[in-house]
Amino acid sequence: MGYVIEMNLDDAGAARVRALWRTLAQAGVTDSLLRNQARPHVSLAVFEDDVDVDALRAVLTEFTAGMPLLRLKFSSVGVFAVEAGVLFLAPVVTEGLLAVHTDLHGRCAARGLVSHGYYLPGNWVPHCTVGYRLAPEELQTAVVLTLAANVFCEVLLDSVSLTQFPSARLLADYPLLP
């Protein structure tokens, strides 16, 4: 088990991503994100199971206080170069997105909370997962279906959450200001 800090897509953006997840499930590619009832999101940080969850909650309370909604535009599809294929929607990386990410990690570091290295500033690849643990032939099909989907658009990130994984159990949710 571990913990992830996520910025969640608004209802309209989440509906588009979930529609893509359903398309992938119907095509026999993957249904894992639907099955575990994941929320479409962009992960900001991932922590091991021994992290101080109360300290994470305190960081998130401070981090999100007065934070406005964040606009994001998905512009491409990506694949992480890992053994178990991971396909994702990639947003346009903006100064605002990088500033939010850096701010969170600075606040975490001040409390001795260090995220997994892939999520640290300078290493982080912002993404919204479309499918994971995909075989090469499943990745090919998933890319084609994703390119045809109605997901390349602007969305709003309207909350920050603390979620336990792999169960996708929501521990805390912090709505952002309109």
N, C-alpha and C positions, 0 to 999 in steps of 0.2 A: 504494500500500500504506500501511497504517497499523497502529496497535496499539490494542487495547482491553483494559481491565481489567474483568473480569466477575465477578459473584457467581453461581455456578451452582446450579440447582435440584437437590435431592436426587433419587434415582432415581424415587420415586413421583410427584413433581411433574413431573419431566422426561417421564415416560411419558405423563402427561395432555396436556402441551403437544405432544409428538410425535404423539400420536393426532390432535390438532386439525390439525397440519401435514399429516398424511396425508389427513384429510378434505378439506382445502383443495386438495390435489393431485388427489385423486379427482374433485373437482368442477371441475377445470380452472382453478382460480383461480391458484395458485402452488405450485411445488415447490422453490423456490430454497433454502429453509432445510434441507429434506431432502437435496437434491442436494449441498450443500456440507458436509453432516454437522455442522451447527452444534449446539452444546449449548444447551438452553434456559437462559436467564440473564437477569440484570438488569445492564446496563452501568453502571459507575461513572465511567469516564473513557475518553476517546478521544484518541489522540495521532497526530501526523503521522509520516511515515516517517523523518524525520530525528531522532527522539527517541533519547536514550541508553538503549538497551535494558538495559544492565547496571545503570544507575542505577534503572530501573524495577524490575528484579528485586530490588535491594537494598531499595528502598522496600517492596515486597510481602513480603519476608522479615520485615522489622520490623513491618509493618502487621498481618500475620496471626499473629504469634507470640502464642499464648495466646488467640486470638480464638475465642469460642464460635459455634456454629451460630446463625443468625438466622432467626426465624420471620417469614413474610410471608403476607399474605392478598390474593389477587387478587379485586378487587371490581367492576371495570368494564372496559369496552372503550374504547380511545381511538384517535384518528386524528391524526397530526401534520399540521399545515397546511403541507405542502410539495408541490411539483409532482408528484413521484413518490410516490404514496400509501403511507403507512406505517401499518399497523394493529398495535395492541399491547394486551396485557393490562396493566391498571394496578393496582398494589397500593395498599392502604391505606398512607398515608404516616405512619410512626410516628417518634417522637423517636429511637428506636434506629437506624432506617434512616438518618435524616438525620445522626445523630452519626457513624456509620460512614463515610458519604460525606464529611462535612466533615473527619474525621480523615485520610482518604486524601489529600484534596486539600491539606491542610496539610502533610503529609509530602512530597508531590510538590513543592509550592512551595518548601519548604526546600532542595530539591536543584535548583531552577531548572527543574523539569518542569511545564509548563503545558498542561493539557488543552484540547481544543476548547471554545469558549465555551458551547455548549449543555449541557455536562456540569459546568460549574462550580457551586459552591454558589450558590443564589439563582436559577439558571437551569434546573437539572436537573429533568427529569420522569422519575421512575423508571418503567421499563417493561420488559416482556418482549415482544420482537417476535414477531408472528404472521405478518406478511407485509409485503413492501416492493416498491416499484415497481409498485403496483397502480393500474390504470385505475379511474375512478369506478365503473363497473359491477362491476368485480371487488371493489372496496371494499364495495359494497352486499352482494354475495353473501357475502363474508368476514365481515362484521358479523353477518349472520343465522346463519351456520354457527357462529361463535364464541359467540354468545349461547346456542345450543343445546348447546354442548360442556360436558363435565364438567371445566371448568378454574377455576371460581370457588370456590376452596377455600384452605385454609392449606397452605403448603409450607415446606420448610426450605431455606435457602441453606447448602450444606455445603462449599463450597470457593470460593476466589478464583483466577482464572486470568489469565494474560497470553496474549492471542491475537492473531495477525496476521490482518488482514482485507484484502481481501474473501475470502481463501482459507479462513478459519476454522481456520488452522493453530495448534495449541496449542503454545505455547513454554514455559510453566511452569504448574504447578498447585499450589496451597497448600491442603491440607485443613484444615478448621476443627474445633475440639474439640467432641465431643458434650456 
